């Protein structure tokens, strides 16, 4: 079986491994969260169990546990390398600007096509503390598991064999398709998911670390999902509760052109920030490779 596995193309092995790790990281959380909504709902008991599982998940992917023969390969694929404060600052700035550009892209798309509305469960019957803790934990699970599996174990091997462009393109496509587990997601949402994956994927490539992506991914999910949900109720992605009409119906108004111009400006600024990140991170990458 090991010989057969090694005969598979790197892209196939990386996609299969990353997809398996995504499932292994999210299914336990989904089961625990569902059970917490059925039993003893006054206490968010699923949270500490999930935290323990995530800790074990992270440690194993980082090289701990059996078998020792794969420890170094697991550590390399996770690519959770420590970064200097300068690289951290440049990476967080670039990532935030990139994510703002992605949100603006979605605003433009919402005027071109009808985006699906995400149907979230009705949490009104559960205590506020339980809902708040479960949603924050869900954001952490998404940040840790998806960065480790997609930007680490999936993108890394493809990147080393075929380069960053192919790696990010393949990873981004699979990342988008993985969200089709949500019934409301359609192909219309693929540009959004591919663009978001490119933001995180470029961070991982330029810093050789998924840590900035973990922070931004979890933080972004918390801000856009948790606090928006608690303040306004269920919404569809970052789409307003009452989306503006499509330009094909009413014509391109000032709001559409402003969104388009802001998207192009923010994209240019984000590209500059990623270029600056590359300059800051390059010396540390050389030192790491030399060591």
Beta strands, then each sheet from edge to edge (+ up, - down):
end
